[in-house]
Amino acid sequence: MSSHFVDAVERSIMLMRDNLGEQLTVDDMARAAMFSKFHYTRVFQRVTGVSPGRFLSALRLQRAKSLLLSTSMNVADISVHVGYNSVGTFSSRFTRSVGLPPTEYRRRGGVLRSITAAEPDDVTAGAGGVVSGVVSACSSAALEVVFLGLFKSRIPEGRPVSCTTLAGPGRFTLDKVPEGTWYLLCHGLGPGFGADGGTRREATALFGCHGPFRIGAEQTLDVVVRLGPARLCDPPMLLALPDVRTVAPVRRSRWGGAGVGRAA
């Protein structure tokens, strides 16, 4: 993708970040990018993998996550601060995307003890595809956990259809993957996540993505994912991340009590 397009998209994302409590329109964003509305929408989708509206919604929930952990603001005030007119709508969207209600997210310090995959209806025992490969990171990165999940969208939100956690970069296998088109989204977490009831600012967090790709029943796909710092145009991670103190030794995830991912 041309740097001209990326720069334009990043200008509009900065506008979003600076005005999360305002009712921004696509016209407003397109003006910041200095494109026509229709050209801007197409370019934004190509650069980020999602529409401008979905990206803005994700930024609002990301800011809400931060405010829940860093301030004493109540949920109603936070919902208004990030652009919601209804605290009920905010709470339901937050819960669906993050995996916890706002008050529970705050109580747990923004982390989960573990992440489990959704249980699809269309994968029987022994069926489904397999996604395997290698996750790598720069040698200087101090990572205690690498979380990998398959999501329908470029935005990591809600329960993945398959997931695993690794004790650092390395080989992985995700089995019983439902037939469909997916994004493999990976997050490497350093020692600061979950410490002292929250996430320290200096905690390492690296990101990687592969997709979209389609996988069929009983098909095997081998991929390589390189972890690096998140870019401004990468959609934020909405699903609450695991506490490294509880998942660092774990090599398998659970799916209804059965493993769906493993270190290879």
Secondary structure in CASP SS format (residue, H / E / C, confidence):
PFRMAT SS
TARGET T0000
AUTHOR 0000-0000-0000
METHOD secondary structure of the structure
MODEL  1
M C 1.00
S C 1.00
S H 1.00
H H 1.00
F H 1.00
V H 1.00
D H 1.00
A H 1.00
V H 1.00
E H 1.00
R H 1.00
S H 1.00
I H 1.00
M H 1.00
L H 1.00
M H 1.00
R H 1.00
D H 1.00
N C 1.00
L C 1.00
G C 1.00
E C 1.00
Q C 1.00
L C 1.00
T C 1.00
V H 1.00
D H 1.00
D H 1.00
M H 1.00
A H 1.00
R H 1.00
A H 1.00
A H 1.00
M C 1.00
F C 1.00
S C 1.00
K H 1.00
F H 1.00
H H 1.00
Y H 1.00
T H 1.00
R H 1.00
V H 1.00
F H 1.00
Q H 1.00
R H 1.00
V H 1.00
T H 1.00
G C 1.00
V C 1.00
S C 1.00
P H 1.00
G H 1.00
R H 1.00
F H 1.00
L H 1.00
S H 1.00
A H 1.00
L H 1.00
R H 1.00
L H 1.00
Q H 1.00
R H 1.00
A H 1.00
K H 1.00
S H 1.00
L H 1.00
L H 1.00
L H 1.00
S H 1.00
T C 1.00
S C 1.00
M C 1.00
N C 1.00
V H 1.00
A H 1.00
D H 1.00
I H 1.00
S H 1.00
V H 1.00
H H 1.00
V C 1.00
G C 1.00
Y C 1.00
N C 1.00
S C 1.00
V H 1.00
G H 1.00
T H 1.00
F H 1.00
S H 1.00
S H 1.00
R H 1.00
F H 1.00
T H 1.00
R H 1.00
S H 1.00
V H 1.00
G C 1.00
L C 1.00
P C 1.00
P H 1.00
T H 1.00
E H 1.00
Y H 1.00
R H 1.00
R H 1.00
R C 1.00
G C 1.00
G C 1.00
V E 1.00
L E 1.00
R C 1.00
S C 1.00
I C 1.00
T C 1.00
A C 1.00
A C 1.00
E C 1.00
P C 1.00
D C 1.00
D C 1.00
V C 1.00
T C 1.00
A C 1.00
G C 1.00
A C 1.00
G C 1.00
G E 1.00
V E 1.00
V E 1.00
S E 1.00
G E 1.00
V E 1.00
V E 1.00
S E 1.00
A C 1.00
C C 1.00
S C 1.00
S C 1.00
A C 1.00
A C 1.00
L C 1.00
E C 1.00
V E 1.00
V E 1.00
F E 1.00
L E 1.00
G E 1.00
L E 1.00
F E 1.00
K C 1.00
S C 1.00
R C 1.00
I C 1.00
P C 1.00
E C 1.00
G C 1.00
R C 1.00
P C 1.00
V C 1.00
S E 1.00
C E 1.00
T E 1.00
T E 1.00
L E 1.00
A C 1.00
G C 1.00
P C 1.00
G E 1.00
R E 1.00
F E 1.00
T E 1.00
L E 1.00
D E 1.00
K E 1.00
V E 1.00
P C 1.00
E C 1.00
G E 1.00
T E 1.00
W E 1.00
Y E 1.00
L E 1.00
L E 1.00
C E 1.00
H E 1.00
G E 1.00
L E 1.00
G C 1.00
P C 1.00
G C 1.00
F E 1.00
G C 1.00
A H 1.00
D H 1.00
G H 1.00
G C 1.00
T E 1.00
R C 1.00
R C 1.00
E C 1.00
A C 1.00
T C 1.00
A E 1.00
L E 1.00
F E 1.00
G E 1.00
C E 1.00
H E 1.00
G E 1.00
P E 1.00
F E 1.00
R E 1.00
I E 1.00
G C 1.00
A C 1.00
E C 1.00
Q C 1.00
T E 1.00
L E 1.00
D E 1.00
V E 1.00
V E 1.00
V E 1.00
R E 1.00
L C 1.00
G E 1.00
P C 1.00
A C 1.00
R C 1.00
L C 1.00
C C 1.00
D C 1.00
P C 1.00
P C 1.00
M C 1.00
L C 1.00
L C 1.00
A C 1.00
L E 1.00
P E 1.00
D C 1.00
V H 1.00
R H 1.00
T H 1.00
V H 1.00
A C 1.00
P C 1.00
V C 1.00
R C 1.00
R E 1.00
S E 1.00
R E 1.00
W E 1.00
G C 1.00
G C 1.00
A E 1.00
G E 1.00
V E 1.00
G E 1.00
R E 1.00
A E 1.00
A C 1.00
END
